[in-house]
Amino acid sequence: MPVVRALRLLSALLFAVLPALGSGAAAAPALPTLPRSAITAAELAVVIAEGDPLSEAVGLAYQRARGIPESHMVRVALPAGRDAIGATEFAAVKAAIDARLGPKVQATLLTFTQPSRVQGERCAASITAAMAFGFDARLCGQCAPTLPSPYFDSDSTRPYTDLRIRPSMMLGARTLAEAEALIARGLAADGSQPTGTGYALRTSDAARSVRWPDLAQLPAGWAQAPGLAWQYLDHSAANGASAPASAPGNALADRSDVLFYFTGLARVDKLDTLRFVPGAVADHLTSTGGALPDGHGQMTALAWLAAGATGSYGTVEEPCNHVQKFPRATVLVDHYLRGATLIEAYWKSVAWPGQGLFVGEPLARPWPDAPSAQISDGELLLHTRSLRRGATYRVAWQRSGASPWQVLSAPAASRTAGQPQPVTWRVPLGPLAESGGRLGLIGPCPLRPAQACLLGP
């Protein structure tokens, strides 16, 4: 990229200019500003269906548990007992919500399960997608390609600030007891850095197992992730394409360590034999898992939450099996392990989210990142877990004033990230340790990860 090439050229001048700084300089350079990896509770708004006793109770329970500011508790009138809301009616609801939300609000949580979709003239979008983008007929259209998300696999932690979208998630509880249990799992997940197993299944249902090339990458891709094991189970040929969902191997049974579970079936058996770790994510690729309340005869995403998962996903109308309309597991896991909240990791994993309903506890964050920087014994010490896999990061220095940034040429000043896990990066500064100015970190741009930028908070 041009900015990186320019910085590299300037880096050759760095140590040539150091003598001119004068032997009397004794100020340490200002520390680099490290990017954060997640939204916070202060940036989430809770949307309540006004007059719905369950929605009101769930909203209050969530506010108390997460400390949501009262100004972010938004009550709106919604049609009672209807699975869908019309596009025109929804536009008025969204306008009322948006009018209540200040620019700091980056995401929303819905405390109701009906309506779950917004019905246009030709197709239906999920209500979580419509809350994020506003209803747009390009978000749906059954088997047609749908509107791509600029948030997909980005490193933005301020989607409203950066993109003018607010990712939305439905808590997905059908009773107050279910809601309280789900909230408790989210809280228990926070900072837990859990141990467990991720299960990726290729079933005998070929049409619903189209994600298998991505799922097959998980064991090798995260072989060194602390506390996390992976099993990729391929039952595509064992039972034949006509085998029922209940055929041996098509579903997990009697596991007590489920941290991730990705599969493809219309209905997943034996969920009652599983124990999910707090913060667990699970979903099944099928046509109408997000069409609440009954999934049009298929298992809904809410079944995963009722079984103990903390987050899930399903589509609200027939999407066909475009993989872009369903979570890409490798992307989801990468962002989750780098410190993102559940809502961010899930949303970033779906390239075409218009028909998809996101459900769960949005602020669950099992692998939080608290990046820090300090100078000690002439070295810059950076502590973080949020480095992007395969991306190269460089340390740069700027003299006091408006002088250009100069990339440090020492080998230790450049690092290519591996698997998401905590790292300590040591960069010898030499004379720079007492040369004033400031240090910076260059890495993938938040919205354009293939390009390099000077990173900020």
N, C-alpha and C positions, 0 to 999 in steps of 0.2 A: 504494500500500500504506500502511496506517496508520502504520507506523514511519517511512516516508519522509516522509509529510506532516507528522508531528510534528517530524522533524528539520529540515524546511524552515522551519516556523514558528519553531523555535528559532534557526535561522541568522540571522534578522533581528536578533536580540539580540546577535550576536557582536561586532560592532565597537562597539556601545554599551557593552559591559562592558570593553573593552580598557583605557580610561583608568584604570579602577579597579584595574588590576593593579599600577600604580605604576611610575614611571620607573626605579626601581632594578632591575627584573627583568631578568636577563641570560641566563637559561637557555634554550637551544633546546628546543622541544618534542620529546618522544620520537618517533622515526620510526614510521610505520605498519608493521604486520606484513602482509606481502604473502603471498597464498596460493601454495602450490607447485602444480606442474602434473603431477606424476607420482609413482608409487611408486618405491622403490629396491630394489637387490639385497638389502639387509638385511631387506626385507619380503616376499621371495619364498621359498616352500618348494618343494623338489624332491621329487617322489614317484617312487620306484623300485620296480619289480616285483622283489621279493626272489628271488634265485636265477636271474634271467634275465640271462645274461651281457651281452647287448646293452644292456638297460636299465641295468644296473650301470655299464657303460663309458660310456654316454651321460651318465648322471647325474654321474659323476666328471669327465668332460670339461667339463660345464656348470659344475660347482662351481668348478673351477680357473679357467675363463675369466671367470666373473662374481664370484668371491669370495663364494659363498653360504656362510653360516655352517654349520658342521658340525651344529649343533642343528636346522637347517632341512632336513637331508637325512633323508627319511622312507622307510623300507623297509617294504613291506607284502606279504602273500601274495596273489597274484592267480591266477585260473585260467589255466593255460598253454594257448595255442593256441586260445582261444575268442574269437569275435568279440563275444560279448555276455556280460554277467554278470547274474544274476538280481537283482531288487530287494532281496530279503531278504539275500542274500549281500553285495550291495554295501553295505547299511546297516551291516553289521559292519565292512567295510573302511573306510568313511568314519568310523565312530566311532573306529576305531583311529588313523586319520590325525588327526582333530580333537583327540584326546587328546594328541598330540605337539606340536600347534601352539599357540604362545602368542598373546596378543592382538595382538601387533605384526605378525603375518603377515597380509598383505592379499591374497595371490594364490598360486596354485600352478602348477607346471609338471609335466606328466606325461612320463616318459621312455620310455613304451612305446606301441605302437600297437594292441595287443590286450589287453583288450577295448576297443572304441571306443564301446560303448553299454550302457545299463542297461535290461534287459528287464523290464517290468511285466506284469501280467495282460493288458492290452489294447494296450499300445503301448510304444515304446522311446524313451527320452531319451538324448541324447548324454552321454558320460561327463564331458565338461567342464562341461555344465550341471548334472549330478547332483553333481559335486564342489562346485559353487558353492552350489546350493540344497538339496542332498539330493534323493533321488529323490522325486518327487511326480507322481502320475498326471496332474495338470493341466499338466505340462511337455510332454506329448506327446498323442497322439490323432489321428495322421495329419492329415486335412484340417481338423480342428476348430481354432478359435482356442485358443491355448495361453497359459500363465501369463505376464503381462507382467513385464518386469524393471524394478524401481525404479532400477536403475543406468543405464538408457537415457538417453543425452544429458544426463547429470548432470555436474556439475563436481567430484564427490567424488574425492579422491585417497586415501581410506582407506575402501574399500568394506566391509571387515569391521568397522571401528570404527563407521561410519555406518549400515550396512545389515545387518550380520551375514551377508554373503555374501563368498565369496572367488572372484573370477573365476579360471577355470582355462584352461590352454592345453596342448595336446599338442605336443611338439617335432616329431613327425611324420617321424622319420627311420627308414628301413628297414635302414640299415647304419650302422656307426660312421663311415665316410667321409662319408656324407651328413650325419650329425649334426655332424661337425666342420666341414664346409663351411657348413652353416646357421649354426652358432654364429659362425664367422668373419665371415659376412655381417652378422650382428647387431652384432658389435663394430665392423666397418668402418662401419656406418651411424651409430653413436653420434656425435652432434655434427657430422656431415658437412654438414648443410644442403645436401643434394644438388641438383644440377640434373638435370632429366629431364622426361619427358612423361607425363601421365596420359591413358590411352586409355579411352574409354567407348563401348561398342558396343551398338547396337540391331540385333539380327540378324534374319534372316528367320524365326526361331523365335519366333512371337508369344507363345506361352504362357510362354516362358522370358525374354522381354524386357520383362516388366511393370514393371521398375524404370526404364524409359526416361524418364519425366517427371523423376525425380530426377537421373538421369545427364545429362540435357540441360542442367541448371542449372550443371554444373561449369565449363565454359569461361568464362562470364560471372562466375560467383561467385568465381573465383580468378584473374581476369585479371591481377591485380597481385601475386600471390604470388611473391616473389623466386625465380628459378631454376626455376619450375614452369610448364610450358606444358600446355594441354589440347586434346585433339581428341575431339569427339563425332562418331561415325561412324554414320550411320543407313542401314542396309541392309534395313530392314523391307519395303520395297516393291520393291526392285531385282530380287530373285530370286523373290519369291512365297513364300507361307507353306509350300509343300510343298518348297521348295529344301532340299537336303541341307546338313549342317553344313559340308561342304567347298566350298560355293558361293562364288564370288568375293566378297570383302568381308566374309564372316562371321568371318574370323579375321585377326589381324595377322600380318605376315611381315616378316622382315629388318629389325627395329628394334633399335637398340642403346642405347636410352635409356629403357627402360620403368620408370617409377616407380609407376604405378598402372595396373591393367588390370581393368576390370569388364565382364562380358559375360553372355550367357545362351544356353547350348547344353548338350546332354547330353555332348558331347565337343568339345574345342577343339583344332584342328589347328595345326601349324606352331610349336609351342612351342620346338622345337629350333632355330629360326631367330632367336630373340629373345635379347637380353641384358638382364637385369634389374639395375637399380641396387641396391646394398646398401640394405636397408630397404624394398624394394618390396613392395607389397600387390597381390594378384590373386585374383579368385574368379569362378566361373561359377554362375549360378542354374540349378540343376537339382535333381532329386528326391533323389538318393542319393549326392551327392559326398562325404559324410562317413561312409558305410557301408563301413568298411574290413573286409577289405583290397581288395575288388574293385569296390566301388561298384555292385554288382548290375548290372553291365554298362555303367555310366556311368563317365566319368572322375572320379577322386577328387581331393579337394583336395591330396593329396600330390603329384600330378603337377605342380602349380604350384611346390612347394618343390623338387622334383627338377630343374625347369627353371631355377631360380635365384631365385624369389621368396623373401621372408623371412617372409611370413605369408599364410594363406588360410583358407577357411571352406567347410563343406559340411554338408548335413543327413543324418541317419542313418536316417531312414525317410521315406516319402512325406509331404511336408508340404503338398501342393498349392502353388500359387504365391502365397500370401499374402506381400505385400512385407514385412510386419512380421517374418517369419521369416528374412529375409535382410538382409545389411548394407545400411544406407542410406548410400550413398557420400558424400553431402554432410556427414553427421554424422561419419563416420569421418575424412574428410580434415580437417575443422575441428579435431577434437580432436588428431589427429596433428600438424598444423602448429602447434598452440598449445603443444606440448611434451609431450604424453602419450606413454607407451610404447606399443608395438604392441598388447600385450594390452589395455590400457585403451581405446585408440582403437577397436579391433575390437569389444570387448564393448559399448561405449557406443553402437555403431551398430546394434545388433540389438534391436528392441523385444520380440520373443518368442523368446528364444534356446534354449528347451528342447530342440528337436530339432537344434540346430546344434553342430557340432564345430569348435572354434577350434584352428588348428594354426600353428606357427611359433616364432620366437624371441621370447619375450615381452618382454624388456627392450630390444629395439632401439628407439632413440630418436633419429631423425635430426635433429629440431628441438628440442633441449633448451632449457628456459627457466631462466635464473638471475636471478630478479627481484631488484632492489636499489632502495634508497631512500636519499637523502642530502639534506641541506640545504646549499646553496651560494649565497652572495651573495643571501641573503634569499628564495631559491626552494626549493621542494620539487621534487626531481628523481626521477621514478619511471622505471625501465627494466624493461620486460617484453615478452613476446610472447604472453602467455596471456590477454589480454582477450577476452571472448566477443563474437563478431560481433553487432552490432546492439544490444548492451547498453549502458546508461549507467552510468558510474562517477562517484562524487563523493568529494571529500576532506572530511573532518570533523575537528573539533578538540574536545578535552575538557580543561577546566581540571583542575588537580591535585585529587585527591579523587574523589568519586563524583558529580560534577556531570554534567548531561546532555551528550550529544554534540550539537554544533552544526555543521550543514553550512555550509561556506564559500560565500558568495554570489557571489564573483568569477566571471565567466564561465569563466576558465581552470581553475577548480576542478571543472568538470564536463566529462566527455568521453564521447562515444559511439563505441564501438569499430568499426573497419572490418574489412578482411580480416586474417586472422592473419598477423602479421609483427612484427618487433621495433619497439617504439615508445619514444620518450623523451617523457615528459609533464612539462612545466614548470608549476608552480603558484606564482605570487608569493604570499608569505605576509604581506608588510607587517609590521605590529607583532607578528604572531604569531611571527615568527622568533626573538624574544627574550622570549617570554611564558610559557615553561614548558608544563606540561601534556603532552598527547600528541596525535598525529595519527592518523587512521584512514582506511581506504578502505571505502566503501560500494559494493556491486555485487551481481550476481546471487547468490542463496543457492546453495550447492553442490548441495543436493538439490532445490531448487525455483527454478530459474533465472528464472522469471517474477516472483519476488518479490525484494526487496532486503534485504540483510543487511550488518552490519559484518563484513568479511572477516578471516579469521585464517589461520594457517599450514596 
